Amino acid sequence: MSSVALKSYDSKIDSKKRITLRNASYEYYHVEEFSDGRIILEPRELSKPFQISQNSLSMMDSSIENYKTGKVSEPIDLTEYGDIQ
């Protein structure tokens, strides 16, 4: 898969060993440095994965334990809601 270069320019490393990307499209990049001096930047979108709180996990564990031991309420009659799809 070949990509077309949208921009091409020279950049200089500053005194703190940094380079500046002009009008960067992303805030985060994955960096790969190679022994021949090449540097590859791949854009990254960082986001928190879906997480369930420790409290919720404890409540679910407790509910399953109650279900297994038979500590449950009477079944709920939902026949009056039969018209809801």
N, C-alpha and C positions, 0 to 999 in steps of 0.2 A: 504494500500500500504506500504509494508515494504522495507526499504533501507538497503543496505549492507555498513558497515563502511569501508571507504578506508584508513583512518588513525585513530590511537588511541594513544593519548599521554596525559600526565599530564601537566598542565600549572599552573603557580603561578601568582597571582595578584601582580603587582609591587606597589611602594609607591604612585603612582598616580591613583590607582584602575584600572589599565589596564591589559589586557592579550594580549599575542602575538600569532597570528595564523601563523604557519609555512607553507610556500609556499602556501599562500592563492590564490585560483583560481579567486576570485572576489575582486574588490576594495571597494564595498559598500555592507553592510548587513543590513537586518531588524532584530532588536534584540527584543526578548521577554524574560523578567525575571519573574520567578515564585516564589511564596512565599516559596517553599521548596528548593530554591537555584538553581534550574535548569535554564540554559540560552540556548535559541534556537536562532541560527543565520540562516537566510534565505537569500541567495544571491539576490542582486538587481542589475539590469542594469538601470542606470539612464540616461535618455535622455530627451531633450526638446520636448514637444509635438509640432505638426504642428501648427504654429502660423501665422496669417495674421496681418500685421502691421496696426496700427491705420490709417495711411494715405490711405492704400488700402481699408480699410473698409469705410472710408469717401468717397472715389471715387466711390465705388460700390453703396453706398446710394444715392449719387448725380446722378449717371447714372440711377438708378431705378426711382428716382423722375422725371428726364427728360423724361424717357420712359412713365411714367404714365400721364404726362402733354402733351404728344405729341411732345415734343421738340427733334425730332430725324431726322437723315439724310434719304435720299431716299434709297430704297432697292438696294442692290448690285446685279448685274446680274452675276451669277456664272455658266451659261450654257456653257461657253467656257471651263470650267474645268470639264465637265461631264465624261471625261475618267479617272479621278482620283478616286480611290476607298477609 
